[in-house]
Each structure stands twice: as structure tokens, then as C-alpha cells.
Amino acid sequence: MAQAVKALPREIQDIIQVYQWDLRTPEGISRFLALKAKSLPSIALNGELVFEAIIPPQEDLIAAIRERFKRT
């Protein structure tokens, strides 16, 4: 999943902040539960679980990011 985010075009990377949590830590488990995620991999945007149990195609991930960026 991290690779999918790292492969995003520069103009998308410039408008996002990426956080990655390790489920082997209390903080990671807490975040996973707070998002109500049920499986990995998962991507949340602005605190909303958007993709779960899949690595989305780059076009879908970009569209989801752009949609949320317009809201801010």
C-alpha cells in the first residue's frame, strides 16, 4: 500500500500528508480500531476509511484524493 502512495504523481504528493501506522504498536491498533477498519490494507483520507482490503488502482486513489481536496 505504501508503494501505491509513493507512486502517485508529484502534484498529488504535494497536497497530501501520509501517515503510516504499524499494527504491532498500541498506536497503530488504536488508529485501526478508530477507523473501524476490518482488514488490511486500508487507506483513510481525512479520517474517513475509503479503501479497505484492496490496493486501489492509481486512478481511483487520485480521484478520491482530489475529491476530498476540493472539500477543504
TIKOL-846242 format. One line per 3 residues: number of its first residue (from 1); their letters; for each residue x negated, y negated, z negated of N, C-alpha, C. Coordinates in steps of 0.1 Angstrom, whole numbers, plus 5000, padded with zeros to 4 digits. Layout:
BEGIN
NUM	A	X,Y,Z,X,Y,Z,X,Y,Z | ...
//
This chain:
BEGIN
1	MAQ	4992,5012,5000,5000,5000,5000,4991,4988,5000 | 4981,4988,4992,4972,4976,4992,4966,4973,5005 | 4963,4984,5013,4958,4982,5026,4968,4975,5035
4	AVK	4981,4978,5034,4991,4972,5042,4991,4957,5040 | 4990,4953,5027,4990,4939,5024,4977,4932,5029 | 4966,4939,5027,4953,4933,5032,4952,4931,5047
7	ALP	4960,4939,5054,4960,4939,5069,4970,4928,5074 | 4977,4921,5065,4986,4910,5070,4978,4899,5077 | 4984,4892,5086,4978,4881,5093,4974,4870,5083
10	REI	4963,4863,5086,4958,4853,5077,4969,4843,5073 | 4977,4838,5082,4987,4828,5079,4997,4834,5068 | 5000,4846,5068,5008,4852,5057,5000,4854,5044
13	QDI	4988,4858,5045,4980,4859,5033,4978,4846,5026 | 4978,4835,5034,4976,4822,5028,4988,4817,5020 | 5000,4823,5022,5011,4818,5015,5016,4827,5004
16	IQV	5009,4838,5002,5012,4848,4991,5002,4849,4981 | 5006,4854,4969,4996,4858,4958,4999,4873,4956 | 4989,4881,4956,4990,4895,4954,4986,4899,4940
19	YQW	4994,4907,4934,4991,4913,4921,4993,4928,4922 | 4984,4935,4917,4985,4950,4918,4984,4955,4903 | 4993,4964,4899,4993,4969,4886,4990,4984,4887
22	DLR	4982,4988,4877,4978,5002,4875,4987,5009,4866 | 4994,5020,4870,5004,5027,4862,4997,5035,4851 | 4984,5035,4850,4977,5041,4839,4975,5032,4828
25	TPE	4980,5020,4829,4979,5010,4818,4993,5006,4813 | 4993,5002,4800,5006,4997,4795,5012,4986,4803 | 5004,4976,4807,5009,4965,4815,5015,4970,4828
28	GIS	5009,4979,4835,5014,4985,4847,5027,4992,4845 | 5028,5000,4835,5040,5007,4832,5051,4998,4829 | 5048,4988,4821,5058,4977,4817,5064,4970,4830
31	RFL	5055,4967,4839,5059,4960,4851,5068,4969,4860 | 5064,4981,4861,5071,4991,4869,5085,4993,4863 | 5086,4994,4850,5100,4995,4844,5108,4982,4845
34	ALK	5101,4971,4844,5108,4958,4845,5114,4956,4859 | 5107,4961,4869,5113,4961,4883,5123,4971,4886 | 5125,4981,4876,5134,4992,4878,5130,5000,4890
37	AKS	5118,5001,4892,5112,5010,4903,5114,5024,4899 | 5116,5033,4908,5117,5047,4905,5106,5055,4911 | 5099,5050,4921,5088,5058,4928,5078,5048,4934
40	LPS	5067,5054,4937,5056,5047,4944,5055,5051,4958 | 5050,5043,4967,5046,5029,4965,5058,5020,4964 | 5056,5009,4958,5067,4999,4957,5061,4985,4959
43	IAL	5069,4976,4965,5065,4962,4967,5076,4954,4962 | 5073,4944,4954,5082,4934,4949,5078,4921,4954 | 5087,4913,4958,5085,4899,4963,5093,4890,4954
46	NGE	5086,4880,4948,5092,4871,4939,5100,4878,4928 | 5094,4889,4923,5100,4896,4912,5112,4905,4916 | 5115,4906,4929,5126,4915,4934,5120,4927,4941
49	LVF	5124,4939,4937,5119,4951,4943,5125,4951,4957 | 5116,4951,4967,5120,4951,4981,5118,4964,4989 | 5106,4970,4987,5103,4982,4993,5099,4992,4983
52	EAI	5105,5004,4983,5102,5014,4973,5101,5028,4981 | 5091,5035,4977,5088,5049,4982,5084,5049,4997 | 5081,5037,5002,5076,5036,5016,5065,5025,5017
55	IPP	5057,5027,5027,5049,5016,5032,5055,5010,5044 | 5061,4998,5043,5069,4993,5054,5060,4990,5066 | 5066,4990,5078,5059,4985,5090,5055,4971,5087
58	QED	5044,4967,5093,5039,4953,5091,5049,4943,5095 | 5056,4945,5105,5067,4935,5110,5077,4933,5099 | 5082,4944,5093,5092,4944,5082,5087,4936,5070
61	LIA	5074,4939,5066,5068,4932,5055,5067,4917,5057 | 5062,4914,5069,5061,4900,5072,5075,4893,5072 | 5085,4899,5078,5098,4893,5078,5103,4891,5064
64	AIR	5101,4901,5055,5106,4899,5041,5098,4888,5034 | 5086,4887,5037,5078,4876,5030,5083,4862,5036 | 5084,4861,5049,5089,4848,5055,5102,4845,5050
67	ERF	5111,4854,5048,5125,4852,5044,5124,4846,5029 | 5116,4851,5021,5115,4846,5007,5108,4833,5006 | 5098,4831,5015,5090,4819,5015,5099,4807,5019
70	KRT	5109,4809,5028,5118,4799,5032,5127,4795,5020 | 5130,4804,5011,5139,4801,4999,5132,4792,4989 | 5119,4791,4989,5112,4784,4978,5110,4769,4982
//
